[in-house]
Amino acid sequence: MSSNSVGSVAGTAVYERHRPEQTFLYRLVEGFYPDFNRLMTLQGLPLPGYVTREFEDYLACGRLEHGFFRVRCESCRHEKLVAFSCKRRGFCPSCGARRMVDSAALLVDEVLPRAPYRQWVLSVPFQLRFLFASYPELMGTALAIVYRTIATWLIHQAGFTHDTARTGAVTFIQRFGSALNLNVHFHILFLDGVYITRSDDDGTRQVFRRINAPSKADLEVLLHCISARVARFLVKAGILEQDCENSYLNLDSLQENPLRQVHGHAITYRIAIGPQQGKKVFTLQTLLPREDDDRFCQVLGRALPRSFCHCSRITLSCELVKGPPAARTFD
């Protein structure tokens, strides 16, 4: 159940049924989704099945009329009705928050070793946001390039090679920005060092070697390397065309995606369909960090404190980067 579904009376947890129909997000989707679906169909671009299921399952989430189970207290025989949830990963705040907490717990308890970590954040230009949103298989290849580049840098910084050291990472792919715009970017939780194998009288064991935090110059070199390698991949795949002055995407060889138009408008903060199609929406701009502020790097990565090796900090970071788009935007 979501965090707002549990109250407290005299220190005892009390279940309170979540009522999504009373939230602003639910009323927004319920009021405009039918028109959105109809307009897309009239344009000859019907929504894919996974999109319509996301909307329709969300509208049924937490509603008793769409199914529930009965919970009975064994001592007092009091009963409660608990509505079924959609368990979707799109924009349902309740199910998204549950998935966020469960994923963070799984990573911290069963996947991530007890070691220092550093969070790397990689954003891409508008053209690549559109490409990656429309064709996730290309995004997967580009992400593999990003991982290999950073992993190689970490191993070399520690003074080892791929044959003698290993590192690792968990990547969270975010498809949204703070304004709920389409903004494909990567949050990568990397080990802040490498593991090497050491042999002694007791056998072999894995030893962790931490490295120094990357400087802005290091990040600039990494950014240039990643950009060149991703561009080389896209050129080889025939997707990126280059001449002496410009570079542009050639999507003729790719399968048509019915959401291309919606993706393009969502990236550039424009209205996608309807009578005001193409108009810019009102946005609140965020102030950029000062040039002398070293807490955040403006190039590629975000340096986290040395205390990031603490379990609670790792859990918090996993929850923050795994959170659903509407969890903190609509209450």
C-alpha positions as CSV (number, residue, x, y, z in Angstrom):
1,M,0.0,0.0,0.0
2,S,1.1,3.6,-0.6
3,S,2.6,5.7,2.2
4,N,-0.5,7.8,2.5
5,S,-2.7,4.7,3.1
6,V,-1.5,4.1,6.6
7,G,-2.6,6.2,9.5
8,S,-1.7,5.9,13.2
9,V,-4.0,5.7,16.2
10,A,-2.4,5.5,19.6
11,G,0.8,4.0,18.0
12,T,-1.2,1.4,16.0
13,A,-1.1,1.3,12.2
14,V,-4.6,1.8,10.7
15,Y,-5.3,1.2,7.0
16,E,-6.9,4.0,5.1
17,R,-8.1,3.2,1.6
18,H,-6.3,5.2,-1.2
19,R,-8.8,7.2,-3.2
20,P,-7.2,8.0,-6.5
21,E,-10.4,9.5,-8.0
22,Q,-9.9,12.4,-5.6
23,T,-6.5,13.4,-6.8
24,F,-5.7,16.0,-9.5
25,L,-3.8,13.6,-11.7
26,Y,-6.6,11.1,-11.8
27,R,-9.2,13.8,-12.7
28,L,-6.8,15.1,-15.4
29,V,-6.3,11.7,-17.0
30,E,-10.0,10.8,-16.7
31,G,-11.0,14.0,-18.3
32,F,-8.6,14.2,-21.2
33,Y,-7.4,10.7,-22.0
34,P,-10.5,9.8,-24.1
35,D,-10.1,12.9,-26.3
36,F,-6.4,12.3,-26.6
37,N,-7.0,8.7,-27.8
38,R,-9.7,9.8,-30.2
39,L,-7.6,12.6,-31.8
40,M,-4.6,10.2,-32.3
41,T,-6.9,7.7,-34.0
42,L,-8.4,10.4,-36.2
43,Q,-4.9,11.3,-37.3
44,G,-4.2,7.8,-38.4
45,L,-1.8,7.3,-35.5
46,P,-3.6,5.1,-32.9
47,L,-1.9,4.7,-29.6
48,P,0.0,1.4,-29.2
49,G,-1.5,-1.2,-26.9
50,Y,1.0,-0.7,-24.1
51,V,0.1,3.0,-23.9
52,T,-3.7,2.5,-23.8
53,R,-3.2,-0.3,-21.2
54,E,-1.2,2.1,-19.1
55,F,-4.0,4.7,-19.1
56,E,-6.9,2.3,-18.7
57,D,-5.2,0.3,-15.9
58,Y,-4.3,3.5,-14.1
59,L,-8.0,4.6,-14.2
60,A,-9.0,1.3,-12.7
61,C,-6.3,1.3,-10.0
62,G,-7.6,1.6,-6.4
63,R,-11.2,1.6,-7.5
64,L,-13.4,-0.9,-5.7
65,E,-15.8,-1.3,-8.7
66,H,-12.9,-2.8,-10.7
67,G,-12.1,-5.5,-8.2
68,F,-11.0,-5.9,-4.6
69,F,-10.3,-8.5,-1.9
70,R,-11.7,-8.7,1.6
71,V,-9.4,-8.5,4.6
72,R,-10.6,-9.8,8.0
73,C,-9.0,-9.3,11.4
74,E,-8.6,-12.7,13.1
75,S,-9.3,-11.3,16.6
76,C,-12.1,-8.8,16.2
77,R,-13.5,-10.1,12.8
78,H,-13.5,-6.5,11.5
79,E,-13.3,-6.4,7.7
80,K,-11.7,-4.0,5.2
81,L,-12.0,-3.9,1.4
82,V,-8.7,-3.5,-0.4
83,A,-9.0,-2.5,-4.1
84,F,-6.7,-4.1,-6.7
85,S,-3.8,-1.9,-7.9
86,C,-2.6,-1.5,-11.5
87,K,1.1,-2.4,-10.8
88,R,2.1,-0.3,-13.8
89,R,5.4,1.5,-14.1
90,G,4.2,4.6,-16.0
91,F,2.8,7.5,-14.1
92,C,0.6,5.9,-11.3
93,P,2.0,7.6,-8.1
94,S,0.9,4.9,-5.7
95,C,2.2,1.9,-7.7
96,G,5.3,3.8,-8.8
97,A,6.2,4.6,-5.2
98,R,5.8,1.0,-4.2
99,R,8.0,-0.2,-7.1
100,M,10.5,2.5,-6.1
101,V,10.8,1.3,-2.5
102,D,10.9,-2.4,-3.5
103,S,13.5,-1.9,-6.2
104,A,15.7,0.1,-3.8
105,A,15.4,-2.6,-1.1
106,L,16.3,-5.3,-3.6
107,L,19.4,-3.5,-4.8
108,V,20.7,-2.7,-1.3
109,D,19.8,-6.0,0.3
110,E,20.7,-8.5,-2.5
111,V,22.5,-6.9,-5.4
112,L,24.9,-4.1,-4.5
113,P,28.1,-5.0,-2.5
114,R,28.9,-2.9,0.6
115,A,31.3,-0.4,-1.1
116,P,31.4,3.3,-1.9
117,Y,29.3,4.5,-4.9
118,R,29.2,7.6,-7.1
119,Q,26.2,8.7,-9.1
120,W,26.8,9.7,-12.7
121,V,24.1,11.6,-14.6
122,L,24.2,11.7,-18.4
123,S,21.9,13.9,-20.5
124,V,21.7,13.9,-24.3
125,P,20.8,16.5,-26.9
126,F,17.2,16.9,-28.0
127,Q,17.7,14.9,-31.2
128,L,19.0,11.9,-29.3
129,R,16.2,12.2,-26.7
130,F,13.8,11.8,-29.6
131,L,15.7,8.9,-31.1
132,F,16.1,7.0,-27.8
133,A,12.5,7.6,-26.8
134,S,11.2,6.2,-30.2
135,Y,13.7,3.4,-30.6
136,P,14.8,1.9,-27.3
137,E,17.1,-0.7,-29.0
138,L,19.3,2.1,-30.1
139,M,19.3,3.6,-26.6
140,G,20.4,0.2,-25.2
141,T,23.5,0.1,-27.5
142,A,24.4,3.7,-26.6
143,L,24.0,3.0,-22.9
144,A,26.4,0.0,-23.3
145,I,29.0,2.5,-24.9
146,V,28.5,4.8,-21.9
147,Y,29.1,2.0,-19.4
148,R,32.2,0.7,-21.2
149,T,33.7,4.2,-21.4
150,I,33.2,5.0,-17.7
151,A,34.2,1.5,-16.5
152,T,37.4,1.7,-18.6
153,W,38.3,5.1,-17.1
154,L,37.7,3.9,-13.5
155,I,39.9,0.8,-14.1
156,H,42.7,2.9,-15.6
157,Q,42.5,5.5,-12.9
158,A,43.0,2.7,-10.3
159,G,46.1,1.6,-12.3
160,F,44.8,-1.7,-13.6
161,T,43.5,-3.2,-16.8
162,H,40.3,-5.1,-17.7
163,D,42.2,-8.3,-17.2
164,T,43.2,-7.5,-13.6
165,A,40.3,-5.5,-12.3
166,R,36.5,-5.2,-12.4
167,T,33.9,-2.6,-11.6
168,G,30.1,-2.5,-11.9
169,A,27.1,-0.2,-12.1
170,V,23.3,-0.1,-12.0
171,T,21.6,2.2,-14.5
172,F,18.2,3.9,-14.1
173,I,16.8,5.2,-17.4
174,Q,14.6,8.3,-16.8
175,R,12.3,9.4,-19.5
176,F,11.0,12.6,-17.9
177,G,12.1,16.0,-16.7
178,S,11.0,18.1,-13.8
179,A,8.2,19.6,-15.9
180,L,7.0,16.1,-17.0
181,N,8.5,16.8,-20.4
182,L,10.1,13.9,-22.4
183,N,13.8,14.0,-21.3
184,V,15.6,10.7,-21.8
185,H,18.7,10.6,-19.5
186,F,20.6,8.1,-17.5
187,H,21.3,7.9,-13.7
188,I,24.2,5.5,-13.3
189,L,25.1,4.2,-9.8
190,F,28.8,3.2,-10.3
191,L,31.2,1.6,-7.9
192,D,33.6,4.4,-6.8
193,G,36.5,2.2,-7.6
194,V,37.4,-1.4,-8.7
195,Y,37.7,-4.9,-7.3
196,I,40.9,-6.8,-7.8
197,T,41.8,-10.4,-6.9
198,R,44.4,-11.1,-4.2
199,S,45.9,-14.5,-3.3
200,D,47.3,-15.4,0.1
201,D,47.6,-18.4,2.3
202,D,43.9,-18.5,2.9
203,G,43.1,-18.5,-0.8
204,T,41.9,-15.8,-3.1
205,R,39.7,-12.8,-2.1
206,Q,38.3,-9.7,-3.7
207,V,39.8,-6.4,-2.6
208,F,38.2,-3.1,-3.3
209,R,40.4,-0.2,-4.4
210,R,38.8,3.3,-4.3
211,I,39.8,6.0,-6.7
212,N,39.9,9.8,-6.3
213,A,36.8,11.8,-7.4
214,P,36.9,12.9,-11.0
215,S,37.8,16.5,-11.8
216,K,36.0,18.7,-14.2
217,A,38.8,18.1,-16.7
218,D,38.3,14.3,-16.3
219,L,34.6,14.7,-17.0
220,E,35.2,16.8,-20.1
221,V,37.5,14.1,-21.5
222,L,35.0,11.4,-20.7
223,L,32.1,13.5,-22.3
224,H,34.1,14.0,-25.5
225,C,35.0,10.3,-25.6
226,I,31.3,9.2,-25.1
227,S,30.1,11.7,-27.7
228,A,32.5,10.5,-30.3
229,R,31.8,6.8,-29.7
230,V,28.0,7.2,-29.7
231,A,28.3,9.4,-32.9
232,R,30.5,6.8,-34.5
233,F,27.9,4.0,-33.7
234,L,25.0,6.1,-35.2
235,V,27.0,6.9,-38.4
236,K,27.9,3.2,-38.8
237,A,24.2,2.3,-38.4
238,G,23.2,4.8,-41.1
239,I,21.1,6.9,-38.7
240,L,23.4,9.9,-38.3
241,E,24.3,11.8,-41.5
242,Q,27.2,14.2,-41.5
243,D,28.5,16.7,-43.9
244,C,31.1,19.4,-43.7
245,E,28.8,21.8,-41.7
246,N,25.9,19.9,-40.1
247,S,24.8,16.6,-38.6
248,Y,21.3,15.3,-38.8
249,L,19.3,12.1,-38.2
250,N,18.2,9.9,-41.0
251,L,15.2,7.8,-39.8
252,D,14.3,6.3,-43.2
253,S,15.8,3.0,-42.4
254,L,13.8,2.7,-39.1
255,Q,10.3,1.4,-38.6
256,E,7.6,4.1,-38.3
257,N,6.7,4.9,-34.7
258,P,3.1,6.3,-34.2
259,L,4.4,8.3,-31.2
260,R,7.0,10.3,-33.2
261,Q,4.9,13.4,-33.3
262,V,4.0,13.3,-29.6
263,H,7.7,12.6,-28.7
264,G,8.9,15.6,-30.7
265,H,6.5,18.0,-29.1
266,A,7.0,16.6,-25.6
267,I,10.7,17.2,-25.9
268,T,10.4,20.8,-27.0
269,Y,7.7,21.8,-24.5
270,R,5.0,22.1,-27.2
271,I,1.4,21.0,-27.3
272,A,1.2,17.8,-29.4
273,I,-2.4,17.6,-30.6
274,G,-5.6,19.6,-30.6
275,P,-6.5,23.1,-31.7
276,Q,-3.4,24.6,-30.1
277,Q,-1.0,22.0,-31.6
278,G,2.6,23.3,-31.9
279,K,2.2,26.1,-29.4
280,K,4.8,26.5,-26.6
281,V,3.6,25.7,-23.1
282,F,4.4,27.9,-20.1
283,T,7.4,26.6,-18.1
284,L,9.2,27.8,-15.1
285,Q,13.0,27.9,-15.7
286,T,15.5,26.6,-13.1
287,L,18.5,28.7,-12.3
288,L,21.8,27.1,-13.3
289,P,24.4,26.4,-10.6
290,R,27.2,29.0,-10.2
291,E,30.4,28.3,-12.1
292,D,32.4,28.2,-8.9
293,D,30.0,25.7,-7.3
294,D,31.8,22.3,-7.2
295,R,29.0,20.4,-5.6
296,F,27.5,19.6,-9.1
297,C,29.5,19.2,-12.3
298,Q,27.9,20.9,-15.3
299,V,29.4,18.5,-17.8
300,L,28.6,14.9,-17.2
301,G,28.5,13.5,-13.7
302,R,27.4,14.5,-10.3
303,A,29.9,13.9,-7.5
304,L,28.4,12.6,-4.3
305,P,30.0,12.9,-0.8
306,R,32.5,10.4,0.5
307,S,29.9,9.2,3.0
308,F,27.9,7.7,0.0
309,C,29.2,4.3,1.0
310,H,26.7,4.3,3.9
311,C,23.8,1.9,3.4
312,S,21.1,4.5,4.1
313,R,22.5,6.9,1.6
314,I,22.6,4.2,-1.1
315,T,19.0,3.3,-0.4
316,L,18.0,7.0,-0.6
317,S,19.8,7.5,-3.9
318,C,18.2,4.4,-5.4
319,E,14.8,5.6,-4.4
320,L,15.4,9.1,-5.8
321,V,16.5,7.9,-9.2
322,K,13.9,5.1,-9.4
323,G,11.0,7.4,-8.5
324,P,8.0,7.6,-11.0
325,P,7.5,10.9,-12.9
326,A,4.3,12.0,-11.1
327,A,5.2,10.8,-7.5
328,R,6.4,14.2,-6.3
329,T,4.5,16.3,-8.9
330,F,0.9,15.4,-8.1
331,D,-0.4,14.5,-4.6
